[in-house]
């Protein structure tokens, strides 16, 4: 249980204004109050807390050490109070307290973070939960309505979605991998003799047909970073998003596999709003910010 406060927000606001504006008269003007009411409010803080807030240095009144500490905390308190009021207005206007977004792991994380940061600047109190999905996981999240927004490689029946971007997957292995040391174009038998590094479908009904090539050796990871690090370590080959391996390709650490066909796969990612036209303004705004991040460009 919180103790009852004796100092009001208005009194803390008066103290902050006196310090920020350089005096009681200036603070009174900024707060649209009389100078006597501002003076009384600040004096009441000292009396209620039994401490001296200001001391005289020549002709000037300056904060004591305790006064400076209270001033800093008072600014934080007023800032939090302002955010709380703003959040209340957002809720009153229909903005959601929490938004859940299911994101296919192929979606560039930089674009996601930029959209989330832009959204946080407008609605800092709205909680965001990001759920990583792979293939069928996004579809299941939509059908179970455990997300408000889904970015996924297909649109389930009964939902409407818009194409968001195309992601190019490139077959790669470390530069010194055995597949590269063969020194010739590869065929299916070469791949079958090597280890394929995969990311597991996050859906409960995993689609074995999603496996790019049938091999005897296979390592399956729950996230794409695990697959990428395994490729970097020389453990096998994988089809990975070009935007994720761009630096490795530029440095020569990884090289594309010399396949005569099938070396690249293009996957279209769609954005689906779970409740369609009935979504709240927060979901609509976040969806718009995500579209802004990818509008007219494809990651390279």
N, C-alpha and C positions, 0 to 999 in steps of 0.2 A: 504494500500500500504506500502511495506517495504521500509525503508530508504536505500539509497545506502551505502554500507560499504566502509570504507576507508582502513581498515586493511585486507590484503589478507590472505588466508589460509596458504600460504607459510611463511608469517611472523609469524603467530601464531604457525606454526609448528617449526619455528626456536626458538621461546621462550620456547616452551615445551621441545625441545631437549636440550637447554642449561641447564634447570633446571634438567631434568631427567638424563643427562650424566655428570653433574657436571662442566661444563665450555664450553667456546666457541670453543676451539680446539677439545674437545671430540665430541661436537655437530656437528661440521663441518665434522668430520670423519664419524659419524653416518649418516649424511644427504648427504654425498658425495658432499660437497660444500667446497668452500674456507672459511677460518676463517673470512676473511674480509666481505664476503657476509652475513654470519650469524650474525656478529656483527652489520652490517648496518641494517639488517632486524629487529633486536630487538630494536635498537635505533630508528628506524622509528615508531615502535609502541608507544614508549614513546612520541615522537614528535607529532604524529598524535592525540594522546589522551591527550596530555599536562599533563602528570603525570610521576612520577619517579617510575620505576619498580624495581630497585635495590638500595641498600645502602651499604656502606662499614662498615664492622665489623672486625676491625683489618686488616688482609691481604685478607680477604674473602669478596666477594660481595654476599649479600643475598637479597632475595626478600623483598620488603616492604609489608605492610599489603595489600595495593591495588594491588601490584604485585602478591601476593599469590592468591587473589580473581580472578584476570584475568587469572592466570595460571590454576586454577581449571576449570574455564569456557572454557578456550581454549582447555583443554584436552577433555571435553565433546563435544565441537564443532568438533574437529578432529575425535572423535569416531563416531559422527553422520554422518559426511561427508564420512567416510569409509564405514559405513553401507549403506548409500545412493548409493555409487558407486557399492557396492556388490549387492544391490537390482537391480540396473540397469543392471548389468551383468546377473542376474538371469532372468530378463524379456527378455533380448536379446536372451538368450538361450532357451526361451520358458516357464520358470517357471511362474506360475500364480500369479497374484497380490492378489487374494482372492480364498479361497477354502471353500465350504459349505459341511458339513457332517451331514447327518441325522442318528441319533443313537437311536435304540430301547432302552427304559429305562431299560431293563433287562441286558444290557451290563455293566460289572463292570466299574464304574467311575474311579477307580484307574488306570486301564489299559489304558483307554482313555486319562487321563491326562499325563501319562508317555509317551505315543506315541506323544501327542501334544508338550510336553516339548522337546523331542528329535528332533522333526521336527523344533521347534522354534530355537534350537541351530544351525540348518543348514540354515534356511531361516527365520530370525527374522522379516523381513518386510512383509511377506505374512500374510494377515489377514485370520483368521479362524472363521467361524460361525458354531456353533454346534446347531443343531435343534433336540430337544427331540421328539421322535415319539413313538406311541403305536399302535401295530398291523397294522391296515390299513393305518395309517399315513405315514409310510415309503414307502409303495407301491404307495400311491398318490404322494408323493414327487418325487419318481423316474419317474412316468409317466408324471408329470408336468415339469420334469427336473429342479426343484428348488434346487437340491443338486447334488454335484459331486460324492460323495461316500454315500452309504446307508448301514447301518447294520440293518437287519430286519429279521423277522421270516419266510419269504417265498420269492421266486424269481418270480416276475411277468413275464408273457409271453412276449417274445421279448427281454429279458435281460439274461445275463449270470452271474452267481454268484458262489462263492465257500463257502462251509461250513466253518464257522469261529470257533464256539465253541458251546457246548451244555450247557444249563442252566437248573438246576434242580429247580423246584418250589415245595415248601413244604407247606402243610396245617398247619398253626400254630395259636395259640391263647395264650393270657397271661396265666401264670401258674395258676392263681386263677379264670380263666373264668369258667362260668357255665358248659361249655362243658367238661372241665377237672374234675369238681366236680362231674359229673355223675359217675365217677369211673368205667367205662366199655367201651368196644368198641362201637363206634358211628355208627349210620346208617343214611340214607338220611333224615329220619324224624327229627332226632336231629338237623341236619344242617338247615333244613327248619324252625325250630323254633328259630334259632339264626340269628344274623345280619352278612351278608356277606359284606366285605370291598373290593371294586374293584377299578381298575384304568381304566378310560374311554379311549376307542379307540380314538386316535387323528385324525382318518380319518373322512371325512364328511359322509361316508356311514358306520355307525357303525354296527358291526356284533353282534347281540344279542346271536348268537350261541356260541360266545366266552365266555359267562358267564359260569363259571364252574358248578354251581349248581343253580337250581331254588329255590329262597327263597322269603318270603314275605317282609323281612326287608333287605334293601340294602343301603349302602352309597357308592357313586361313587366319586372318586377323579381324578383330572387331572394329578397327578404325583404320583410316587410310594412312595415317602417319606411321603406323606399324609396318604396313606394306612398303611404304617409301623407304623407311630406314633399313628394312631387310634388303631392298634392292641396292641401296647405297653400300651395304655391307658385302655385297657380292653373293648373297644367298640364293638368288634366282632372278626371274624376270617377271614383269607385270605390265599391265596396261594402266597408265596413270595419267591424270589430267595434265595437259601441256603447261597450263599456268603454274602448276605445282612443281614441275621439274625444269622450268625454264632456266633457272640459275645453274642447275646441275648440267644441263645440256650445254649452256654457254661456256662453262668452265672445262668441259670435257670429262667430268666425273662420270656422267652417264651418257650412253649413246643409244640412238634408236636401233632397234633390231632390223637387220636387212631382210625384211620379208617382201616377197614379190607382190603380195596382196594381203589385206587384212591388218596392216601395221597400225592403222588408226581406226578408231570408232567414234562416231559423233552421237552424242546423247543430248536430246533437248530436255531442258528442265522447265517445268511449268509452275506457276504460282496459283494456288487454289485457296480461296477464302471459304472456310468451312461452312459458314452460315450464309454465304452468297450475299445478296443485297441487304440482308438484315443485320450485317455486322455493325459494331459500334464505331464511333469516330476514331478511337485510338487504333483499332485494327486497320481501318481505312487509311489512316495517316502513315502507319508503319509500312503498309503495302505500297503506298505511293513512294515512300523514301527508298524502298528496295528497288522499285522500278527505275527510279532516278539513277541509282547506282549503275545499272546495267544498260540503260537506254542507249541504243545505237552502237554498243561496243561488245566485243567478245574477248574474254581473257586470252592473252598470248604469253 
